[in-house]
Amino acid sequence: MALSLNIAIFGCAGAPSEDPGTALVRLQDPLQGVNRRVQAAEEAVSAIDSGVLPSAEVWGALRTLGWSTSTPAPLRQRAVELLVTDGVDVASDDVRAFAELRLPTERDRVIVALLARAAAAN
């Protein structure tokens, strides 16, 4: 008795173009891969400049990711970097408060260095 199995494989030539408005959703989605979420963080910051996303929402998402030690390190580091650089337009008091609260218990040396550099620049 012969058994045949037909399998169809579908592929695509490249990644689909993402809507900049969905960058915030992809950034916060833990089911997305880390690299995809890092890319979404950068897209979300770019979407602020083009007026697609409000700065406060992007700041809140990045702050949440930067605050949580359960966030994968590459994503967390990039989120903090975007927060403390000119990536997100927020009041310097907000950045200072984030750094003052995060720094005493921060264990990630990359994040400590980012916060220190931001403090030295301001």
C-alpha positions as CSV (number, residue, x, y, z in Angstrom):
1,M,0.0,0.0,0.0
2,A,1.5,3.3,-1.0
3,L,0.9,6.5,0.9
4,S,1.5,9.8,-0.7
5,L,1.7,13.1,1.1
6,N,1.5,16.3,-0.8
7,I,2.9,19.4,0.9
8,A,2.7,22.9,-0.4
9,I,5.3,25.4,0.7
10,F,4.6,29.0,0.5
11,G,7.3,31.7,0.7
12,C,7.8,35.3,0.1
13,A,10.6,37.2,-1.4
14,G,10.9,39.7,1.5
15,A,9.4,40.9,4.7
16,P,6.1,42.7,4.2
17,S,6.2,46.5,4.6
18,E,4.9,47.4,8.1
19,D,2.5,50.2,8.8
20,P,4.4,52.7,11.0
21,G,1.2,53.0,13.1
22,T,1.6,49.4,14.2
23,A,5.1,49.9,15.5
24,L,3.9,50.5,19.0
25,V,1.8,47.3,18.9
26,R,4.7,45.2,17.6
27,L,7.1,46.8,20.2
28,Q,4.9,45.7,23.1
29,D,4.1,42.2,21.7
30,P,6.1,39.6,23.6
31,L,5.4,37.1,20.9
32,Q,7.4,39.1,18.4
33,G,11.1,38.2,18.2
34,V,13.6,40.4,20.0
35,N,15.2,41.8,16.8
36,R,11.7,42.6,15.4
37,R,10.8,44.4,18.6
38,V,14.0,46.4,18.6
39,Q,13.2,47.4,15.0
40,A,9.7,48.3,16.1
41,A,11.1,50.6,18.8
42,E,13.1,52.5,16.2
43,E,10.1,52.7,13.9
44,A,8.0,54.0,16.7
45,V,10.4,56.8,17.4
46,S,10.5,57.6,13.6
47,A,6.7,57.6,13.6
48,I,6.8,60.4,16.2
49,D,8.7,62.6,13.8
50,S,6.2,61.9,11.0
51,G,3.2,62.6,13.3
52,V,1.9,59.0,13.1
53,L,2.4,58.2,16.8
54,P,2.2,60.5,19.9
55,S,5.4,61.0,21.8
56,A,3.8,60.3,25.1
57,E,2.7,56.8,24.1
58,V,6.0,55.9,22.7
59,W,7.8,57.2,25.8
60,G,5.5,55.2,28.0
61,A,6.1,52.0,26.1
62,L,9.9,52.5,26.0
63,R,9.9,53.4,29.7
64,T,8.0,50.2,30.6
65,L,10.4,48.1,28.6
66,G,13.4,49.9,30.0
67,W,12.2,49.5,33.6
68,S,11.4,45.8,33.4
69,T,14.3,43.5,34.1
70,S,12.4,40.7,32.4
71,T,12.6,42.5,29.1
72,P,15.2,40.8,26.9
73,A,18.6,42.7,27.3
74,P,19.0,43.9,23.7
75,L,15.5,45.3,23.6
76,R,15.8,46.8,27.0
77,Q,19.1,48.4,26.2
78,R,17.8,49.9,23.0
79,A,14.7,51.2,24.8
80,V,16.8,53.0,27.4
81,E,19.1,54.3,24.7
82,L,16.1,55.8,22.9
83,L,14.8,57.3,26.1
84,V,18.0,59.0,27.2
85,T,19.0,60.3,23.8
86,D,17.1,62.7,21.6
87,G,15.1,59.7,20.2
88,V,12.0,60.6,22.1
89,D,11.0,64.2,22.9
90,V,10.2,64.3,26.6
91,A,11.0,66.7,29.4
92,S,14.5,66.3,30.8
93,D,12.9,66.0,34.2
94,D,11.1,62.8,33.1
95,V,14.4,61.3,31.9
96,R,16.1,62.4,35.1
97,A,13.4,60.8,37.2
98,F,13.7,57.6,35.2
99,A,17.5,57.5,35.7
100,E,17.3,58.4,39.4
101,L,14.8,55.6,40.1
102,R,16.4,53.0,37.8
103,L,20.1,53.5,38.5
104,P,20.4,52.4,42.2
105,T,19.2,48.8,41.4
106,E,20.3,48.5,37.8
107,R,22.5,45.4,37.2
108,D,23.0,45.7,33.4
109,R,26.3,47.5,32.9
110,V,25.2,48.7,29.4
111,I,22.2,50.5,30.9
112,V,24.3,51.9,33.7
113,A,26.7,53.3,31.1
114,L,23.8,54.8,29.0
115,L,22.3,56.5,32.1
116,A,25.7,57.8,33.2
117,R,26.5,59.2,29.7
118,A,23.0,60.8,29.6
119,A,23.6,62.4,33.1
120,A,27.0,63.7,32.0
121,A,25.6,65.2,28.8
122,N,22.9,67.1,30.8
